[in-house]
Amino acid sequence: MLVIKFVKYTLAFFSWMIIGRVLLTLLVGSRRNLMVDFFVRFTEPFYIITGKFLPFTQVSPEREGTVWARIGGMKPFFALILIQVLWLVIYALVKKTGAF
């Protein structure tokens, strides 16, 4: 039970980190900011996984330099969806085994 709560809160933490990265990128806009760099370091693994599984989330070359490219294109949205799907799969597996 404790492990399930830890996984749930960890996934929720990463979801909020992704949302925070998008908001900070829109507000600050500079990657040289310490806070933006902090959020980037935590969320980049999810962005990389999202980019590998869903290559259409990559920012196209004609959109480079735009606000859309700064927030990562579709990566944050699909990263949040992947986190939710991951949580649903974990929850279903735990419920099926009767441990929850």
C-alpha positions as CSV (number, residue, x, y, z in Angstrom):
1,M,0.0,0.0,0.0
2,L,2.8,2.4,0.9
3,V,4.6,1.7,-2.4
4,I,1.4,2.4,-4.4
5,K,1.0,5.8,-2.6
6,F,4.7,6.6,-3.3
7,V,4.2,5.8,-7.0
8,K,1.0,7.8,-7.1
9,Y,2.6,10.9,-5.5
10,T,5.7,10.6,-7.6
11,L,3.7,10.6,-10.8
12,A,1.6,13.5,-9.5
13,F,4.8,15.3,-8.7
14,F,6.1,14.8,-12.3
15,S,2.8,16.0,-13.7
16,W,3.0,19.2,-11.8
17,M,6.7,19.6,-12.8
18,I,5.7,19.4,-16.5
19,I,2.9,21.9,-16.0
20,G,5.3,24.2,-14.1
21,R,7.9,23.9,-16.9
22,V,5.3,24.9,-19.5
23,L,4.1,27.9,-17.4
24,L,7.6,29.1,-16.5
25,T,8.8,28.7,-20.1
26,L,5.8,30.9,-21.2
27,L,6.4,33.5,-18.5
28,V,10.2,33.7,-18.4
29,G,11.1,32.4,-21.9
30,S,14.8,32.1,-21.2
31,R,16.5,28.8,-20.6
32,R,19.2,30.6,-18.6
33,N,17.0,31.1,-15.7
34,L,17.8,28.9,-12.7
35,M,14.2,27.9,-12.0
36,V,13.5,27.0,-15.7
37,D,16.7,24.9,-15.7
38,F,15.5,23.1,-12.5
39,F,12.2,22.2,-14.1
40,V,13.9,21.2,-17.4
41,R,16.2,18.7,-15.6
42,F,13.3,17.0,-13.9
43,T,11.0,16.8,-16.9
44,E,13.4,16.1,-19.7
45,P,13.3,12.3,-19.1
46,F,9.6,12.3,-19.7
47,Y,10.0,14.5,-22.8
48,I,12.7,12.1,-24.2
49,I,10.4,9.0,-23.6
50,T,7.5,10.9,-25.2
51,G,9.6,11.8,-28.2
52,K,10.8,8.2,-28.6
53,F,7.3,6.6,-28.4
54,L,5.5,9.4,-30.2
55,P,7.8,10.9,-32.8
56,F,5.0,13.2,-34.2
57,T,5.3,15.2,-31.0
58,Q,8.7,16.6,-32.2
59,V,8.7,20.3,-33.1
60,S,8.9,20.8,-36.8
61,P,11.9,22.8,-38.2
62,E,9.6,25.6,-39.5
63,R,8.3,26.2,-36.0
64,E,11.7,26.6,-34.4
65,G,12.1,29.8,-32.5
66,T,8.4,30.1,-31.8
67,V,6.5,29.9,-28.4
68,W,5.3,26.5,-29.5
69,A,8.9,25.3,-29.9
70,R,9.9,26.8,-26.5
71,I,7.3,24.8,-24.6
72,G,8.3,21.6,-26.5
73,G,5.5,21.3,-29.0
74,M,3.1,18.5,-28.1
75,K,5.5,16.8,-25.8
76,P,4.2,18.2,-22.5
77,F,0.6,17.3,-23.3
78,F,1.4,13.8,-24.4
79,A,3.8,13.4,-21.4
80,L,1.0,14.2,-19.1
81,I,-1.2,11.7,-20.9
82,L,1.5,9.0,-20.7
83,I,1.8,9.6,-16.9
84,Q,-2.0,9.2,-16.5
85,V,-2.0,6.0,-18.6
86,L,1.0,4.7,-16.6
87,W,-0.9,5.3,-13.4
88,L,-4.1,3.6,-14.7
89,V,-2.1,0.5,-15.7
90,I,-0.4,0.3,-12.3
91,Y,-3.7,0.8,-10.6
92,A,-5.4,-1.9,-12.7
93,L,-2.5,-4.4,-12.0
94,V,-2.6,-3.8,-8.3
95,K,-6.4,-4.0,-8.2
96,K,-6.3,-7.2,-10.2
97,T,-3.8,-8.8,-7.8
98,G,-5.9,-7.8,-4.8
99,A,-3.1,-5.9,-3.1
100,F,-5.1,-2.6,-3.1
